[in-house]
Amino acid sequence: MSGAAGIDSMMTESGERRALAALWSLQGIGRVTLDALRAYGPLEQWLDVPPARFIPLVDEWKPQALRSLSDVRRLRETADALEAALSRFGYEMIFGDHPKFPPRLTELGACPPLLFVSGPGAAVTPRRRVAMVGTRHPDPGFLEHARKVTSALGASGVGIISGGAIGVDQACHGAALRAGAETWAFVGSALDELDSAQRELIGPFRDHGGTLFSELPPGTRANKSTFPRRNRLISGAADVVVVLRAGDRSGALYTGTFAQEQGRPVLAMPGDPFNEAAAGCNALIAAGAGICLSHHDILRAAGVSASEVMLNGSVETALEPVSPLAQRVLAQITRTATDFDVLLGLTRCGSGELASALLELELANRVVKRPGRRYETR
């Protein structure tokens, strides 16, 4: 590629991303609308034309989106305003190929095309990450239990993800920071519209390497729809989701539901059957979630063995050796669950041999068996 061609390519990529960011920053425009507009070519082509030129191309604009576009003269001006706001607030806008972008989020069909971030994010040594979620109003004395479990995980080098809310979320973030562990908060508003309790996280997060994430552009306030929406990011960015305390109507249950849909292991901490604050956790366990009695249960679910060693602040797991056949099978299994019959074709071994190899990999804590004879790597 010539120098000029390389510059043209970079300009095109930059223009496409600016158009994407401008559209994403407008209320009522999501992935469906973006995909419909992309059917007509690169988004960059709309940067310098009035929205009236491209509005007729999409049949089903949300009313909110049309109201937002009615105030837009050119998308380029919207992109300029967005970049100015981010500079003013000191936040970054990152896309899926950025080192800070949570790697497991990119596996999801519902992954946002960009995130707004404050902090190092995933631009550190790779590690396992656990979502620790729960009610804003746990029963008296429970937060100390949440802190102890989180501290033990943090001391093992595991990253902690939560939602930054008062109660269980903030107890887990605080315990992670005190343990010197990585911690991420996905919030249900723009980063410049945090509630008073979440604003208290900014200083400790900045000083101790925590990260705030949001998919919402500057100026977007939280509402009843944004919190369930952000819960899919909490679960999607994690290797394991743990619901520590939740009543039967707790918002933390949304995170557990998203985790199940995303193929993430879900654990719940049981409580007294007469304790209403634990009713949601008990229901999750009754429906098949794993039981969390200590941080050891979480480490096992995350695939971190007792033989782990600390190196440069991260966890490296000393894995159990497996047979050559099991190694060949393992090479065909991805982090997205792979069907038994598909593995038969990929490995070209008999069903008995494959079943034996898969059992060996399960016992060695290398794969997880999912419903329907589907397997995924730890």
N, C-alpha and C positions, 0 to 999 in steps of 0.2 A: 504493500500500500504506500502510495506517495505521501509526502508531507501534507500537501494540500488536501488530498482525499481524507487523510486522517483527521485534519482540522474540520472538514465538512462533516465527517461522521460524528465527531464530538459535539459540534454545534447542533446537529440534528437530535442527538441524544439529549442534550441540554434543553432544546426547545420542546421536545416531547414531554420531558419531565416537568417543565414549567407549565405546560398546558394541563397535564394531569393534575399537578398540585393546585392550579387555579380552579379547575372544575371540582376537585375533591373538597376544596375549602368552602364551597357554596352549599348552603343548607338544602337538603333534599336530593342531592346527587350522590349516588352510590355506585357499586360495581356494575349493577345491571345496566344502568344508564350509560356508564363509561363503555361497557362492552358493545352496547347498541351503537354508540357513536363511532367506536373504533371500526365497525363494519364498513365505514365509508373511507377508511384510510387513517393515517397518523393524526393524532389529536393536535399536533403542532400546526396543522394547516388552519386551525381556527383561532390561533393566537391574535391575529390582527384584523379579524372581521367581526362585525356586529353579531351578537348571538342570534338575531333574527334570521341569519343565513343558515344556521345549523339546527335550530329548534324544530323546523318542520321535518327533519330527517328521522326523528325519534317519535314514535306514536304515543308512548305512555310516560310523559313527564309527570312527576309528582307536582301538585299545586305549589308546594313549598319551593321546589326547584325553579318553577317558572317565575315565582315572585323574586327569588334570588337573582335570576338572570335578567329580570327587568331593570335591575339597578346596575348592570354591567355594560360598559361601553365596549371594552375590548378585554379579552382574557389576559392579554399581556399586562394590562394595568392591574388586574386582580392579582397576578403573580407578583408584580412589583410590590403591591401593598402587603401581600403575605410575607414576602422576604423581609420587608422593612419591619413588620411586626415581630417576626422571629428574632431579628437583630436587636430590636428594642428590649425584648424580654430575655434574651440570652439563651434561647432554645434552638435546637437543630431540627431539620426535617431530613429524614433518612428513608431510602428505598430498600427493597428486599436484598439487594446485593451489597449493602453497606456492612462493614464489619460489626457495627453496633446493633444491627437488626437481629432480633431473637431468631436463631436458626430453625427451631422447631415450628415457628409460626409459618414459615415458608412452605411447609408440607401441606397446609390447609387450603382447601378450595375457597374458604371464606377469609383468607389472609388479606388484610388491608393493603393497598398498593404502596402506602407510605405510613410512617409514624412520626410523631413529634416527640423529641427526647431531650432530657437533661441528665447527663451522667455518662459513664463509660459503656453502659449496655453490655452487649456480648463481645466487645473488643478486648477480651481478656483470654486467659488460658481456658480452653473448653472444659466444661464440668457438667455434672448432672444437676438438675434444678427441680425443686419441689414447690408446688403451690400449696400454701398453708392458708386456709380461709375459714371464716366463721362469723358468727353473729356480732352485731355491734353492741349487744347488751347481754353478755354471758352471765351465768349465775355467779354469785360471790365466790371469790377464791380461784376461779377457773383460769384466769389469765396467767397466774403463776405457773400452772401446769403447761400452758401453751408456750411460755417463755423457756421453760426447762427443756422441752422437746426441741424447740427451735435452736436453742443454744447448742445442744448436742449435735444437731445436724450441721450447724454452721462450723463447729469445731472439726467435723469430718470433711469439710471442704465443699459441702453441698450448697448451691445457691438457693435462696429463698424468694419466692414470688408471692405477692398478695395484692390487695386492692387499695391499701392506704387508708381505709376507713377506721374510725374509732373502734375500740373493742379488740377483737381477736386479731384483725389485720395489723393494726399498729403495734400490738404487743409482739407479734412475730417479727415485724420490721425492726423494732427496737432491739430485740434479743439478737437478731442477726448482726446488726451494726455493732453491738457490744462484743460479739464473738469475732469480729473482724471478717465476717462472711459477706459474700455478694448478696445484695437484695434488690429486687425490682418491684416497683409499684405501678400497676396499670390503673389509671384513674378514669372516672366516668365524666370528666369535663375536659375542657382545654387546660393546658398547663398554666395559663394565666388566669384561670377561673376556678382555682382550687377553693374548697371550703376552708373555714378557719382552722379546723383540726388538721386538714391535709397540708395547709401552709406551714404548719409547725414541723413538717418533715423536711422541708427544703434545706434548712441549715444543716441538720445531721446528715442528710443524704449527700449534700455537697461536700461536707468535711470528711466523710468516711467512705466515699465511693459508691453510694447508692444511686439508683437510676429511676427516674420518673418517665413513664411512657403514656402517650395518649394517641388515639387515632383521630382526635377531634381538633380542628384548626383553632387558632386564637379567637377568643371572643365567645366560644361555645360553652354555655352553662350546662350543668348537669340537670337531667330530668328523669322521669320514671323509665324512659326507654333507654337512656344511655348506660345505666348501670348493668342491666342484663346483657347489653351488647358488649360491654367491656369484659364481662365474665368469660366470654369465649376466648379472649386473648390471654387471660390469666391461665386458663387450663391449656390452651393451645401452645403456650410458650414453655410449659412444664413437661417433665418426664413422668411425674406422678402428681396426683391431686389428693390432698388430705383435707377432709372437712372435720375440723377440730370440735366445733360446737355449733349446732344449728337447730332451731325450733322447726316446727313443721311448715312455717311460712318464711323461713329465713332466705334472704337473697343468695346466701352461700350455696344453697341447693342448686341454683342455676349453674354454678360453676361445676358441680358434680355431674349434672346432666350433660353439659357441653363436653366434659371430659369423656364420658361414656361414648358419646357420638363421635368423638375424635380418636377413640381407641387408646386413651390414656388410662392407666391403672388408677382406680379410685379407692381410697381408704377412708374410713370414718372412725372417730373415737367414740366408743359406746358410753352411754350414761345410764343413770338410774331410770328404769322404765316409768317412774312417776315424776321425773323431772321434765317439765315441758320444754326447757331450754335445750334438751338433748333429743327431743322427739324426732327431729329431722335426721340426725345421725343414726339413731336406732333404726329408722325406716330404711335408710340407705343400706345398712348392714343386712336387714331382713330381705332386701331386694337383690343382694349378691355382692355388695361392696366388701372389700377386705376390712379386717378389723385392725385398728391401730391401737396398740397398748403401750408402745414405747417407740423411741426413735429407731430402734433396731428393725421394727416392722417396716418403717418407711425406707430405710436404707436397702433392705432386701427387695422391696418393690421397685426401687430405683436401679437395682442391679449393682449396688455398691457392696462388696463383700467385706467380711471382717478382716481380710488380709490386705485391705487398702493401705497405701502409703501416701504420705504427704510430700509433694514435690512442687516447689515454687508457688505455694499457696493453693494448689489444686489437688483434686483426688485422682490418683492413678490406681486402677483396680488390678490387683494381681489375679488374673483369671485362671480358673481350673483348666488343666490340659484336657483335650478331648481327642478322640480317635480320628484318623485321617478321613473316614467316611463322614463323621460328624462335622469335621472342618469343611468338607465339600458341600454338605447340606447348608451349613451356616453361611457360606459364601453366597447362597442364592436367596437368603431371607433378608428382607429390608426392614426399616423401622415402620413401614406400613405393612399391616398384616398380610401374609402370603398364604394362600390356600394349599391344603395338603395335596390335592390333585395337581395343582400347578407345579408343586415341588417334585412330584413324581416325574413329570415331563422334563423339568429342568435338570434334575440329578440323574435321570435314567437308571434308577435303582428300583428294586422290588418294594412293594408296599410294606412288607415286614421289615426289610432293612431300613427303610425310611422312618418307620414308626420307632424302631430301636434307636436310630440316630437322634431323632427329635426328643425322645425321652432322656437320652444322655445329655443333650444340650439343655433341657429343662433342669435336670438335676445339677448341672454345672452352672446354673444361673445365667446361661447365655441367651436363652430365648424365653418368651412368654407365650403360653397357649391361650388363644382367644376362642370364644364360642364359634361353632361351625368348623372345627378342625383348621383353624387359621393360626398362623404363628408369626411373631415379630421379634426382632432382636431387642435385647435390653438396652 
